[in-house]
Amino acid sequence: MKILICSDGTQSAETAIYLGGLLAGPLKADTALLGIAETSQDEQPLRDALYKQAQLLQGHGVSPVIAVQTGEPVRQILDQTFKNKYDLVVIGARWTGAVGEYWRSTKTYEVIKSVQPPVLVAIGEGKQLKRFVVCTGGKEFIEQAVQFTGRLAAAVGASVTLLHVMAEPPAMYADLVRMEEDVTQLLESKSELGTNLRRQKRELDRLGVSAEVHLRHGIVIDQVFEEVREGSYDLIVTGTSQARGLLRHYIMGDLTRSILNRANVPVLVARAGPPKAGRTLWKAIKGLFGRR
């Protein structure tokens, strides 16, 4: 695996470096530490700062390649990932205030939407990586993200919870709600949700990762953070999907943006695969009520 850790040379970037080291060491990953200077005069001071920060990685048994570029940060990170085909990019996320759609530096969101690899956003202290929660959505296209999360979890010995949040249905579907809340019954069912969650859990089991499924009802973003609070998770995993068209970029939905805004632990924005053809309404209904 190849990991790119981005730093501006300041103390605030050390969380990203430490977090990258927690993964790079167990993964035995080829690791690069990228610094981006605004002007050519800033290059040498930045390089000196990066050599000092590299000692944090060496404490995890990682000897990074240090690279310094000059220019617009998002453009430079995009160029670096395009040339070297990294598997993961680690970046920081400065808080700018709970105003508008973006509560952190806009460059954080721009990197996530621009680069091809998954992006790990260093939020909070990031002292350990032992409990992951994956916001699955219960769909097939998130399986690529689940597999990638499983590889990371297997390397660091973390457990993974697959979390699915369902909206509160009308009272007439109370019986259906009770069925959905029974995880064992759901995973044994032939419904689309049960089939997908069962396959995702099986993939984590195959990787040797301790995995379980949690179900919640209500407003999705509120339930995600209720789960994070109750489960004391160290990492939240959410997804982005690739936009259609000639230009390669990723669509960051409202849920992912809200998680990044409100999180106080690191967030892995994984890449989801392309959605498969939708099922007909009849098949969906049949799957819900055709359980055994």
N, C-alpha and C positions, 0 to 999 in steps of 0.2 A: 504494500500500500504506500501511496505517496501523499504527504500532508503538507499543505502550505499554511504557515502561520503569519499573519499580517500584524505589523507593529509600527507605530509612529515614533517609537523610541522613548516615549514618556512612561511614567510609572503606571498610568492607567491601563497601559497595554499588557502589563504583567499578568493579569488574570487570564488573558487569551493565551499567553505563552505557557503558563502553568497548566491550563486546561489541555492545551495541545500536547504537553509533555505527558500528562496522565494517560493519553491515548497512544501517542507515538511510541512510548517505551514498550508497553506490552505487545503492541502490534509490530514492533521492530520495523517501523515505517521509515522510508526515506523522507527526511524532513527538511524543508526550506524555511528560513526566517526572512520575510520580505519587509523591507522598510522603504517608504516612499517620501522623498524630500520635495518640498514645494519649489525650491530653487537649488541651483548647483552649489551655492555657498553652504547650503545645509547638509550636503551629502556626507562630508567627513564627520561632523558631530553626530549625525544619525548613525553612521557606521560604527563609531566608537560606542554609542549607546547600545546598539544591537549586539556587539561583542560581549558587553556586560550582561545583557539579558539572556544571551545564549547559555550562560552558566546555569540558569534555571532549568533549561532543557537537559543540560549535561547531568544535572542531579537525578534525572529520570533515565539516564543511560542513553541519551539522544545527542548526537553530534550534528547539528544542523548546518546546512549550506546557507551562508548569509549573502543576500542580494539586496542591493540598493538601487532604486530607480527614481527618476525625477519626473514630475508631472502630476496630472490629475489622478487622484488615488483610484477611483473606480476603473478608469481606463487602464491604469497600470496593472491592477489586479486581474482584470479581464485578459489582458495580453499575456500575463504570466501563466494563467491557467490554460490558456489556449495553446501556448507553446509547449507546456510541460505535462499536460494531462494528469492533473492531480485528482486524487480520489476524495479529498476533503479539504475545505478551506476553513480556517479558524480566524474569526475577526472579533474585535471589541464592539461595544455599543454604548456610546455616551448618552446619558439621559439629558433631554432638552426640555422636558416639562410636559405635563398632561394636558396638552392643548392641541386641538385638531386631530387629524388622522394619524400622525406620526409623532410619537412621544420620545423617540431617540433620534440620533443623527440621521438625516435623510440618506447619507452615504451607506448606512447599514442596510437599508431596504433596497437601495440601488444595486449593491453588490449581490444580494440574494436573488434579485430578478435578472441579473446579467450573466453571472458565471455559470458554467455547466455543472461543476461538482456540487454536492451537498455543502451547506454552509452551517458551521457550528458558531453560534453567537455567544460570546462569553459575557454572561450576565451574573451578577452576584459574586460571591467569593470563589465558587467552583473548587472546593477543597477535596471533593471525592466524587466518584462516579460509580455508585453501587445500586441505585434504583432508578430505572427509566420508565416513563409512561409514554405510550404512543397513542396519539389521537387518530384512530384508524378511519373513522367514517364508515367502516363496515363494507367498503367497496373493494373490488378486485385490484383497481389501479394503484392502491396504496401498498401492495405487496412488495414492490421494489424497495420502498422505504423501510418496510418491516425487515426484509432480508439484510439491508445495509445496517440497520440498527442492531440486528442479531449478531452480525460480525463484530461490531464494536463491543456489544455486551459480552460476548464470548471471550473476547481478549482481556477485558478488565474484570471479569467475574461478576457482572451486574445481572440483576433480575429485570424482567420486562413485564409491564402490565399493558395489555391491549385494552384501551378505553373506548367505549362507544356510547355516545349520548344521543338519546332519542327525545324528540319533542313531545310534550305532553299531549296525548290524543284526546278526542272527545270522550265523554263518560261512557258512551255506548260501546267503546272498545276496551272497557275495563278488564275483561277476561283476557284479551290479547296482551294487555300490559303485564298481567300477572305471568303469562307464559314467557314474555320477553325477559322478565326480571329473574327467571329461573335460568341461571347460566348453563347448568348441566343440560336442562331440557332444550335450551336454544342450540347448544353445540351439537346435540344429537339430532336436530331437526333438519328438514330438507329446504328450509327457507334460504333465500339468498344471503341474508345476514349471517345465519348460523353456519352456512357452508363456507363463507369467506373467512369468518373468524376462526372456524375450526382449521382451515388450511393455514392461516397465518400462525396460529398457535403451534401447529404441527411443524412448521418450518423452524420456529424458534426451538422447539424440542429437539429437532434434528441437529441443530447447531450446539446443543448441550446447554442451552440457556433456560434457566428457571422462568416459566411464563405462566401468567394467569389472565383471565378475561374479567373485566369489570364493566357493568352496565349501569347507566344513570338515565334519569328522565329530567327534562327541564330545559332552561336556556343554556345553550351549549357552552358558551364562554364561562358562565358562572359555574357550571358543573365541572368543567375542566379544572378550574382553580380550587374548587372545593375538594376534588380528588387529589390535586397536588398538595394541598394543605394537610389533608388527612393522611395521605400516604408518605409524606416527607420525602418526595422524590428529588433526585439530584439533577435530572435532565428531562426536559419535555421534548418530545419529537412530534413535529407537525410537517405538513407536506406542501409542495407547490407542484403545479402541472405545467407542462411546456405548452406555450401558445402555438396555435396553428399559423402557418404562413411562412414567408421566406426568411423573415428575421427571427433569429434564435433568441428567445427570452422566455422567462418563466412568469406565470401568473401567480401572484401572492394574494390569496383570498382574504376576506374579512377576518376569518377565524385566525389565520396565521398572523396577520398584522396585529390583531388584538392580543394574541398570546405574547408576541414580541413587546408590545407596549406595556403589558402588565406583569410580565414574568420577573421573578427575583431569583431565578436559577437559570443555568444555561439552556438555550433552545437550539435543537438541531432541526434545521429546515431541510428535509430530505426531498429527493426528487421522485415524484410519483410517475409511474408508467402511463401510457396513453389509455384513456378510458375505453373499455370494450363496448360493443354494441349493446344498447339498452334493452332490457326485457320488456315484453308487452305487459300492459296492465293486468291482463288475465293471468299470465304466468306469475306475476308478483303476488296476486291474490291467492292463487293456487298454492304457491310456495308457503305463504303464511299459514294457511289453514290445512295444508296437507302433511302435517307433521305426525310422526309416530314416536 
